[in-house]
Amino acid sequence: MTRPLLNSRLAEFGTTIFAEMSALAARTGSINLGQGFPDTDGPEEIREAAVRALRDGLGNQYPPGPGVPELRSAIADHQRDRYGLSYDPDAEVLVTAGATEAIAAALLALVEPGDEVIALEPYYDSYAACIAMAGGTRVPVTLRPHEGAYVLDLDELRAAVTDRTRLILLNTPHNPTGTVLTRAELTAVAELAVERDLLVVTDEVYEHLVFDGAEHLPIASLPGMRERTVTIGSAGKTFSFTGWKVGWITASPELTSAVRSAKQFLTYVSSGPFQYAIAEALRLPAAYFDTLRADLGAKRDLLSEGLAQAGFDVYRPAGTYFVTTDIRPLGATDGFAFCRSLPERAGVVAIPNAVFYDHREAGAPFVRFAFCKRTEVLEEAVSRLKALSA
Ligand SMILES: *Cc1c(COP(=O)(O)O)cnc(C)c1O
């Protein structure tokens, strides 16, 4: 067979860096700060709620296509109570197999081959693959480091819109940079979307993980945006149950119905008993969310300070699980080579940000570390990283 097995749409997405780096961590006994998943489970009462659902026979057979009503109404209440956004749980909420499926279904449903999709670079790795599967063309707009944070260049965004642009794919709080888009930035994006009649798909899986009093603002709440925005949420990061794969979208009836058309042929349904448990999780008291933020904020500080002491320039994140660093003060310029040698040099694994870029050179000297790990694990990582400055 001369033709490659993997089709041309997916050829550039062979294997992810996460597989390579996790294997490297296992082989070298390194602390894996590469992939972003917590090393402890979420609330015990929510685990018990899943056990109860399973025992009570809730969700052990195919749940309803749009998701179980208990979860859909909990999602609608969450959007209303947090953000003043009102969605009809029957027509405007769709439960998905994690945010990952929501992203795929939204792009497969809304993008016509040849459409351009603007994504903020560096971007979450599934965006590029899903745009490609939908036959779209990705148009990266680069977030640039400026005074210790990554900022969106609104002129660059404006210049990226063409007559073929179908949608803007947003992510705030932003992985990997930890940026939380400001009200001013989001207002400018919203005005552009209205002016050029664009859809917005916004990945808000880190909505609860913001620090230092930063505010997460859903773009759907800005004028003219509700009817053109698909908002994506997930239980994975908010409740530390990334393996349960419970995600959702909220959007107008027309957009929800379009996304459902694609979703029904991807997984149809998923995570039956877990949907009931997450319906309870979304109704946890404010103290849960406050504690989550405070704990993660302390871990962010611990790792950020350790990285700075080890000699990195640190982009202190306003949200998410991740801290981005610049390796140039350590005399290195190539994040790939740096990450491949880090296990041997310091017994820690990180991810080169270049994998999240089309303009690889723009991401070359940056490396991402995850801090959603137990304090003792982070302390050990910090102590090992001291070897770099020794
Ligand atoms: C983790 C992550 C996802 C995937 O969420 P799941 O609910 O686990 O599918 C999506 N987007 C971003 C930015 C993420 O970091």
Ligand as a Chemical Component Dictionary entry (heavy atoms), coordinates in Angstrom:
data_LIG
# 
_chem_comp.id                   LIG 
_chem_comp.type                 NON-POLYMER 
_chem_comp.pdbx_formal_charge   0 
_chem_comp.three_letter_code    LIG 
# 
loop_
_chem_comp_atom.comp_id 
_chem_comp_atom.atom_id 
_chem_comp_atom.alt_atom_id 
_chem_comp_atom.type_symbol 
_chem_comp_atom.charge 
_chem_comp_atom.model_Cartn_x 
_chem_comp_atom.model_Cartn_y 
_chem_comp_atom.model_Cartn_z 
_chem_comp_atom.pdbx_ordinal 
LIG C1 C1 C 0 -8.848  19.896 29.659 1  
LIG C2 C2 C 0 -9.362  20.803 28.591 2  
LIG C3 C3 C 0 -10.447 20.425 27.783 3  
LIG C4 C4 C 0 -11.051 19.043 27.829 4  
LIG O1 O1 O 0 -12.067 18.929 28.727 5  
LIG P1 P1 P 0 -12.786 17.525 28.970 6  
LIG O2 O2 O 0 -14.039 17.909 29.643 7  
LIG O3 O3 O 0 -11.866 16.698 29.791 8  
LIG O4 O4 O 0 -13.020 16.900 27.623 9  
LIG C5 C5 C 0 -10.927 21.343 26.876 10 
LIG N1 N1 N 0 -10.372 22.551 26.736 11 
LIG C6 C6 C 0 -9.314  22.939 27.467 12 
LIG C7 C7 C 0 -8.735  24.300 27.260 13 
LIG C8 C8 C 0 -8.761  22.072 28.405 14 
LIG O5 O5 O 0 -7.668  22.443 29.093 15 
# 
loop_
_chem_comp_bond.comp_id 
_chem_comp_bond.atom_id_1 
_chem_comp_bond.atom_id_2 
_chem_comp_bond.value_order 
_chem_comp_bond.pdbx_ordinal 
LIG C1 C2 SING 1  
LIG C2 C3 SING 2  
LIG C2 C8 DOUB 3  
LIG C3 C4 SING 4  
LIG C3 C5 DOUB 5  
LIG C4 O1 SING 6  
LIG O1 P1 SING 7  
LIG P1 O2 DOUB 8  
LIG P1 O3 SING 9  
LIG P1 O4 SING 10 
LIG C5 N1 SING 11 
LIG N1 C6 DOUB 12 
LIG C6 C7 SING 13 
LIG C6 C8 SING 14 
LIG C8 O5 SING 15 
# 
